[in-house]
Amino acid sequence: MGAKSSPPPRKQNAVPPKPLPFAPRSKPKPVPRPTVASPARAAPELSKNAQKFRRFGLWGALACAAFGGAYMVPLAVSMFNPESLPYPVPEDASDRYDRTAKTYDETVGASEKSIGVDRLRRKLVGQAEGHVLEVSAGTGPSLAHYNFKKVRSLTLLDQSAPMVEIARQKWNELKQRDEVAGRKSGNVEFRVQSAFDPIEEPKHEKDEKVEEPGKFDTVVQAHGLCSTAQPERLLHRLGQVVTRDGKILLLEHGYSYFGWLNLSLDRNAPVRADKYGCWWNKDIGAIVRNSGLEIVKISRPWYHLGTTWWIELRRNVEAEQEQRPRIEAEVQPKERVAAMAQQQEAGQKRGWLW
């Protein structure tokens, strides 16, 4: 075998290759494009319904804030900081209305408007028709809400003379407005007396057919059960002055759905009664059930936590006869105690004089 042959040696003076007649094209560098600001997109226009709902939401939030300030804040303050009095408050504190008559609309009336009680009153009174009797009428906050196209006559009754006088002044102002506007005013009568006293019949027209003399077609009462020491007897009395097919419309305040709130009402009830004349911690439901009247409707607005009672009643002759002895039996001892106290006081005075 022969040895491997070595590669031929390179020539020292090799000629370099000739350049090509053309050069390969290089990729051009990208030219930066001028940046142009994109136009701002216009916000889509809201529909009319969307704008309306947005306004409702805003007003709803403001209303909730106002309600919280007018109702919930004082409630919370009374719960955590209850007031007390150094003297007992009588069960019948209705004499307080005489001294608070001038400022009642500015204090209690303004509070009722802020928490929606006035709206409920307007709706309740709007159901009145025929010959109407309003008991515990006060300063006449319901006068402007009666529909005199349905109401033939209106009799306002309250035992506080200063409050009845303010109600009469309101009615005179309303009549002047009606005369300017060309509207016909209603037939309104004011009486200073207790509902337990005999109530005169309404004024009937000459050609009017009267089926039940001495009776009213509708009886209205707002915040009257809280102001009397005999609420069941008062309801029984209202049933005696309404016609057989008539209706009794009540707007009251009392115990709530919740026990913790009722406890707060109990703690602050004496201060409230001493200042405004009403006991706001009564069990309105039990009072109505024991009155002998037929319950047509009971409604308790949720936003008042059940403390406001909307009640519609009518006569129940059989129940009235059953409940009457019990109600009279409860009244007689109180009357006897009062009579004995008067006799004892008179005897002491005679002893001092003689």
C-alpha positions as a printed NumPy array, in Angstrom:
array([[   0.   ,    0.   ,    0.   ],
       [   1.236,    3.383,   -0.803],
       [   1.434,    6.423,    1.464],
       [  -1.316,    9.167,    1.482],
       [  -0.753,   12.04 ,   -0.921],
       [  -0.557,   15.536,    0.622],
       [  -2.707,   18.416,   -0.768],
       [  -1.086,   20.641,   -3.311],
       [   0.489,   23.77 ,   -1.84 ],
       [  -1.397,   27.128,   -2.253],
       [  -0.083,   29.641,   -4.648],
       [   1.42 ,   32.577,   -2.859],
       [   0.305,   35.178,   -5.436],
       [  -3.377,   34.163,   -5.9  ],
       [  -5.566,   36.699,   -7.756],
       [  -8.62 ,   37.914,   -5.654],
       [ -12.089,   37.396,   -7.193],
       [ -13.583,   40.201,   -9.226],
       [ -16.455,   42.14 ,   -7.659],
       [ -19.923,   41.526,   -8.961],
       [ -21.331,   44.076,  -11.379],
       [ -24.172,   44.922,   -8.903],
       [ -24.497,   45.135,   -5.128],
       [ -27.371,   43.399,   -3.218],
       [ -30.067,   45.767,   -2.057],
       [ -30.171,   46.373,    1.644],
       [ -33.555,   46.723,    3.448],
       [ -34.425,   50.391,    3.913],
       [ -34.783,   51.621,    7.415],
       [ -38.417,   52.313,    8.384],
       [ -39.282,   55.953,    8.392],
       [ -41.088,   56.93 ,   11.599],
       [ -44.576,   58.157,   10.904],
       [ -45.688,   61.386,   12.489],
       [ -47.911,   60.736,   15.478],
       [ -51.354,   62.245,   15.18 ],
       [ -53.479,   62.589,   18.305],
       [ -56.626,   60.54 ,   17.94 ],
       [ -59.785,   62.565,   18.446],
       [ -61.52 ,   62.043,   21.831],
       [ -64.609,   59.932,   21.628],
       [ -67.753,   61.765,   22.621],
       [ -69.634,   60.304,   25.567],
       [ -72.798,   58.552,   24.507],
       [ -75.905,   60.607,   25.171],
       [ -78.176,   59.291,   27.912],
       [ -81.755,   58.572,   27.072],
       [ -84.525,   60.545,   28.702],
       [ -85.47 ,   57.594,   30.873],
       [ -81.879,   57.18 ,   32.052],
       [ -81.642,   60.873,   32.916],
       [ -84.951,   60.645,   34.768],
       [ -83.8  ,   57.616,   36.79 ],
       [ -80.53 ,   59.352,   37.58 ],
       [ -82.421,   62.334,   38.977],
       [ -84.689,   60.034,   40.952],
       [ -81.666,   58.328,   42.453],
       [ -80.185,   61.654,   43.507],
       [ -83.416,   62.874,   45.044],
       [ -83.919,   59.501,   46.694],
       [ -80.5  ,   59.726,   48.34 ],
       [ -81.26 ,   63.236,   49.569],
       [ -84.626,   62.107,   50.902],
       [ -83.026,   59.197,   52.773],
       [ -80.459,   61.546,   54.273],
       [ -83.167,   63.984,   55.356],
       [ -85.249,   61.158,   56.831],
       [ -82.242,   59.835,   58.712],
       [ -81.585,   63.238,   60.187],
       [ -85.194,   63.926,   61.138],
       [ -86.242,   60.503,   62.435],
       [ -83.372,   58.139,   63.084],
       [ -80.94 ,   60.575,   64.723],
       [ -83.346,   61.765,   67.46 ],
       [ -84.382,   58.151,   67.945],
       [ -80.794,   57.066,   68.488],
       [ -80.172,   59.958,   70.884],
       [ -83.245,   59.071,   72.942],
       [ -82.155,   55.427,   73.105],
       [ -78.663,   56.048,   74.404],
       [ -79.397,   59.168,   76.435],
       [ -82.928,   58.895,   77.863],
       [ -84.238,   61.847,   79.827],
       [ -85.904,   61.632,   83.214],
       [ -88.198,   63.827,   85.261],
       [ -88.115,   64.471,   89.007],
       [ -91.927,   64.269,   89.224],
       [ -94.575,   61.836,   87.978],
       [ -96.618,   62.608,   84.855],
       [-100.382,   61.974,   85.031],
       [-101.963,   59.424,   82.724],
       [-104.1  ,   62.194,   81.249],
       [-101.66 ,   64.924,   80.224],
       [-103.923,   66.536,   77.618],
       [-103.785,   69.882,   79.442],
       [-100.298,   70.33 ,   77.906],
       [-101.929,   71.137,   74.562],
       [-103.186,   74.463,   75.899],
       [ -99.682,   75.72 ,   76.618],
       [ -98.083,   74.322,   73.457],
       [-100.794,   75.441,   71.012],
       [ -98.906,   78.48 ,   69.692],
       [ -95.717,   76.552,   68.922],
       [ -97.259,   73.177,   68.075],
       [ -97.127,   73.596,   64.29 ],
       [ -93.523,   74.813,   64.402],
       [ -92.335,   71.839,   66.45 ],
       [ -94.519,   68.764,   66.108],
       [ -96.073,   69.834,   62.803],
       [ -92.707,   70.434,   61.154],
       [ -91.426,   67.079,   62.433],
       [ -94.463,   65.275,   60.987],
       [ -93.851,   66.8  ,   57.564],
       [ -90.181,   65.846,   57.561],
       [ -90.842,   62.143,   58.289],
       [ -93.87 ,   61.726,   56.031],
       [ -96.729,   61.775,   58.541],
       [ -98.379,   64.72 ,   56.797],
       [ -98.429,   62.733,   53.531],
       [-100.181,   59.844,   55.302],
       [-102.649,   62.276,   56.846],
       [-103.476,   63.72 ,   53.428],
       [-104.104,   60.263,   52.007],
       [-106.234,   59.198,   54.979],
       [-108.378,   62.33 ,   55.057],
       [-108.935,   62.037,   51.312],
       [-111.158,   59.005,   52.016],
       [-113.601,   61.02 ,   54.133],
       [-117.037,   61.624,   52.637],
       [-120.534,   62.691,   53.611],
       [-120.944,   64.312,   57.022],
       [-117.528,   64.108,   58.682],
       [-116.528,   64.383,   62.332],
       [-112.853,   64.885,   63.178],
       [-111.995,   64.158,   66.813],
       [-108.78 ,   65.452,   68.409],
       [-108.571,   67.958,   65.558],
       [-105.879,   70.05 ,   67.272],
       [-104.661,   73.044,   65.263],
       [-106.357,   71.783,   62.107],
       [-103.481,   70.204,   60.142],
       [-106.025,   68.156,   58.151],
       [-108.176,   71.08 ,   57.008],
       [-106.36 ,   71.62 ,   53.724],
       [-106.624,   67.917,   52.782],
       [-110.415,   67.438,   52.787],
       [-112.128,   67.046,   49.456],
       [-115.281,   69.144,   49.801],
       [-116.666,   67.708,   46.596],
       [-117.282,   64.555,   48.654],
       [-117.623,   66.1  ,   52.128],
       [-121.032,   67.67 ,   52.837],
       [-120.139,   69.029,   56.268],
       [-117.096,   68.916,   58.527],
       [-117.199,   69.174,   62.311],
       [-113.866,   69.671,   64.088],
       [-113.82 ,   68.772,   67.762],
       [-111.094,   69.256,   70.37 ],
       [-111.103,   70.024,   74.082],
       [-108.209,   72.513,   73.815],
       [-109.662,   75.969,   73.17 ],
       [-106.326,   77.548,   72.091],
       [-105.812,   74.842,   69.484],
       [-109.356,   75.147,   68.143],
       [-108.833,   78.884,   67.774],
       [-105.713,   78.312,   65.668],
       [-107.641,   75.812,   63.534],
       [-110.379,   78.4  ,   63.004],
       [-107.798,   80.956,   61.866],
       [-106.378,   78.45 ,   59.376],
       [-109.83 ,   77.811,   57.961],
       [-110.456,   81.537,   57.493],
       [-107.219,   81.792,   55.512],
       [-108.183,   78.794,   53.385],
       [-111.605,   80.322,   52.676],
       [-109.992,   83.557,   51.509],
       [-107.772,   81.603,   49.11 ],
       [-110.795,   79.735,   47.775],
       [-112.66 ,   83.005,   47.206],
       [-109.718,   84.462,   45.292],
       [-109.441,   81.303,   43.19 ],
       [-113.197,   81.16 ,   42.641],
       [-113.639,   77.869,   44.483],
       [-116.533,   77.015,   46.753],
       [-115.639,   76.551,   50.412],
       [-116.959,   73.733,   52.529],
       [-119.28 ,   73.824,   55.516],
       [-117.014,   73.64 ,   58.603],
       [-117.963,   73.914,   62.279],
       [-115.62 ,   74.113,   65.274],
       [-116.485,   72.803,   68.738],
       [-114.497,   72.961,   71.976],
       [-115.455,   69.84 ,   73.887],
       [-114.442,   66.302,   74.79 ],
       [-115.494,   63.396,   72.621],
       [-116.964,   61.745,   75.728],
       [-119.523,   64.547,   76.037],
       [-122.745,   64.472,   73.973],
       [-121.984,   65.409,   70.363],
       [-124.583,   67.329,   68.39 ],
       [-125.621,   65.913,   65.059],
       [-124.214,   67.371,   61.839],
       [-125.996,   70.165,   60.033],
       [-128.098,   68.645,   57.286],
       [-129.49 ,   70.364,   54.241],
       [-133.215,   71.041,   54.097],
       [-133.967,   68.555,   51.342],
       [-131.507,   65.926,   52.604],
       [-132.857,   62.529,   53.539],
       [-131.513,   61.502,   56.96 ],
       [-131.587,   57.764,   57.63 ],
       [-129.747,   57.771,   60.982],
       [-130.212,   61.066,   62.857],
       [-127.336,   62.18 ,   65.025],
       [-124.768,   60.074,   63.17 ],
       [-121.784,   60.939,   60.986],
       [-120.82 ,   59.146,   57.788],
       [-117.083,   59.339,   58.515],
       [-115.146,   59.832,   61.748],
       [-111.487,   60.877,   61.496],
       [-108.923,   60.964,   64.271],
       [-105.181,   61.54 ,   64.135],
       [-103.023,   60.971,   67.22 ],
       [-105.928,   60.921,   69.635],
       [-105.531,   57.55 ,   71.363],
       [-102.167,   58.627,   72.745],
       [-103.727,   61.682,   74.385],
       [-106.454,   60.018,   76.434],
       [-106.313,   57.833,   79.515],
       [-109.257,   55.765,   78.196],
       [-108.433,   54.844,   74.599],
       [-110.77 ,   51.832,   74.369],
       [-113.672,   53.859,   75.664],
       [-112.86 ,   56.592,   73.13 ],
       [-113.03 ,   54.138,   70.239],
       [-116.272,   52.759,   71.607],
       [-117.583,   56.331,   71.67 ],
       [-116.571,   56.893,   68.037],
       [-118.53 ,   53.798,   67.104],
       [-121.618,   55.304,   68.725],
       [-121.586,   58.447,   66.552],
       [-120.883,   56.83 ,   63.157],
       [-123.559,   55.386,   60.891],
       [-123.987,   51.655,   60.486],
       [-122.272,   51.707,   57.075],
       [-119.905,   54.546,   58.002],
       [-116.16 ,   54.334,   58.501],
       [-113.7  ,   55.335,   61.201],
       [-110.279,   56.439,   59.955],
       [-107.382,   56.596,   62.421],
       [-103.75 ,   57.63 ,   62.184],
       [-101.98 ,   56.808,   65.443],
       [ -98.52 ,   56.182,   66.831],
       [ -97.55 ,   53.586,   69.401],
       [ -95.518,   50.447,   69.917],
       [ -93.19 ,   49.235,   67.164],
       [ -92.456,   45.807,   65.7  ],
       [ -89.213,   45.688,   67.681],
       [ -88.812,   45.158,   71.415],
       [ -85.642,   47.257,   71.664],
       [ -87.475,   50.24 ,   70.173],
       [ -90.469,   49.747,   72.482],
       [ -88.066,   49.798,   75.414],
       [ -86.78 ,   53.177,   74.231],
       [ -90.34 ,   54.459,   73.85 ],
       [ -91.115,   53.37 ,   77.408],
       [ -88.05 ,   55.125,   78.783],
       [ -88.804,   58.426,   77.069],
       [ -92.611,   58.338,   77.293],
       [ -92.934,   60.456,   80.494],
       [ -90.815,   63.257,   79.05 ],
       [ -92.772,   63.178,   75.802],
       [ -96.12 ,   63.197,   77.611],
       [ -95.087,   66.038,   79.897],
       [ -93.925,   68.155,   76.956],
       [ -96.527,   67.389,   74.278],
       [ -99.407,   65.698,   76.116],
       [ -99.29 ,   62.3  ,   74.387],
       [ -98.101,   58.878,   75.53 ],
       [ -96.429,   57.326,   72.489],
       [ -95.816,   53.895,   74.055],
       [ -99.323,   52.419,   73.857],
       [-100.168,   49.069,   72.308],
       [-102.458,   50.397,   69.586],
       [-103.175,   46.928,   68.218],
       [-104.504,   45.648,   71.552],
       [-106.583,   48.793,   72.053],
       [-108.235,   48.411,   68.654],
       [-108.923,   44.705,   69.135],
       [-110.613,   45.367,   72.48 ],
       [-112.731,   48.279,   71.229],
       [-115.621,   46.204,   69.878],
       [-115.208,   47.677,   66.382],
       [-114.633,   45.696,   63.219],
       [-111.132,   46.019,   61.787],
       [-111.165,   46.709,   58.062],
       [-107.487,   47.508,   57.569],
       [-104.325,   48.031,   59.592],
       [-101.156,   49.24 ,   57.913],
       [ -97.853,   50.164,   59.526],
       [ -95.286,   51.931,   57.285],
       [ -91.94 ,   50.146,   57.354],
       [ -89.938,   53.377,   57.284],
       [ -91.341,   54.307,   60.714],
       [ -90.362,   50.875,   62.044],
       [ -93.999,   50.077,   62.772],
       [ -94.632,   52.96 ,   65.18 ],
       [ -97.185,   54.636,   62.888],
       [-100.58 ,   52.93 ,   62.604],
       [-103.004,   53.448,   59.715],
       [-106.346,   51.981,   60.858],
       [-109.738,   51.692,   59.185],
       [-112.677,   50.532,   61.329],
       [-116.434,   50.212,   61.144],
       [-119.241,   49.333,   63.505],
       [-119.869,   45.799,   64.696],
       [-123.167,   45.826,   66.569],
       [-122.782,   42.359,   68.102],
       [-119.24 ,   43.042,   69.307],
       [-120.303,   46.433,   70.687],
       [-122.936,   44.81 ,   72.856],
       [-120.425,   42.25 ,   74.127],
       [-117.682,   44.772,   74.88 ],
       [-119.891,   47.504,   76.322],
       [-120.262,   46.051,   79.875],
       [-116.529,   45.483,   80.149],
       [-115.657,   48.997,   78.962],
       [-118.2  ,   50.598,   81.292],
       [-116.911,   48.477,   84.189],
       [-113.395,   49.791,   83.548],
       [-114.61 ,   53.378,   83.427],
       [-116.745,   53.39 ,   86.558],
       [-113.946,   52.726,   89.079],
       [-111.932,   55.662,   87.695],
       [-114.959,   57.919,   87.879],
       [-115.718,   56.763,   91.454],
       [-112.105,   57.38 ,   92.489],
       [-112.229,   60.893,   91.023],
       [-115.54 ,   61.615,   92.76 ],
       [-114.204,   60.335,   96.078],
       [-111.111,   62.5  ,   95.708],
       [-113.264,   65.577,   95.082],
       [-115.432,   64.796,   98.096],
       [-112.365,   64.275,  100.255],
       [-110.858,   67.564,   99.095],
       [-114.14 ,   69.37 ,   99.744],
       [-114.337,   67.813,  103.228],
       [-110.81 ,   68.955,  104.032],
       [-111.639,   72.491,  102.945],
       [-114.773,   72.481,  105.112],
       [-112.673,   71.238,  108.034],
       [-110.233,   74.084,  107.568],
       [-113.015,   76.642,  107.339],
       [-115.128,   75.224,  110.162]])
